[in-house]
Amino acid sequence: MKAALMKAAVPVSLMLSAALAGAPALAEDKAATPGPDTVMATVNGTPYTLDLFRVFYTERMQQTGGQNTPAFQEQAFNEFLSMVVAAQQAQKQELDKNHEVQTALELQRLMILSNAALQTVAKDTVPTEDDLKQAYEQFKEQAKRTEYKARHILVDSKEKAEALIKKLDKAKGKGFEKLAKENSTGPTAEKGGDLGWFDARQMVKPFSDAISTMKPGTYTKEPVQTQFGWHVILLEDTRTAEPPSFDEAKPTLEAMVKRQKVADALSTWRKDAKVDLNNEVVKLKEEPKKD
């Protein structure tokens, strides 16, 4: 087994690259390109296809965030072989007849079929121009947000921040940029604490909570504490961010329409399904009575 694994790892990586690319990467002869039914490994007499490994490999990439590299392919193939030999051992021990195992297998079957049905709806959905325009109106509302232009001074103690606020009070708010250059420990110090334009959601919560209540031209009268230290914040300006144009947003709109079609289909299937509950096991909550 060890020798077979070592010999198989490299060519399998190459076959997988070819399969994912949909192009003959192994040889100039197209007939040499492995197809999905190509047997990639035979373990204890049982053949396993490239297509089976491809499904396993895709799931591993999604689970781990791995990149499609030869090293990751070889690692995944080793994991696949380990899974195969362990599964074969389970069958030898007739663990597939175990009630808990059978239940888990049935759950996996239902999940796979469910995902296949929903993915088919999404695949078969071709959004019309009217669908996209209607989605765009909703998208524009969701995309509306306020952006802020601000400066800050970051120090390592509340006392230092309070002392800086007193200086600003004495100077009637002037000289913030100079104070930031002289006192801030953050990376924006050399720019006078300039943070540029940003969405409040890009900032840590205490910072975003503080700035969302401020008016342009004002600074915080109390230091704001975050995990980075103590901040004195000057809000210079605000603006309403413009949503992307219809054409720019089209990929997002198409995805929105597909998600809605999937949700509608699922809702219809639920509505049309005849469900008989065992009241001794499942008891639905009663709907609140309307006056």
Order of alpha helices (4+ residues) and beta strands (2+ residues): alpha-beta-beta-alpha-alpha-alpha-alpha-beta-alpha-alpha-beta-alpha-beta-beta-beta-alpha
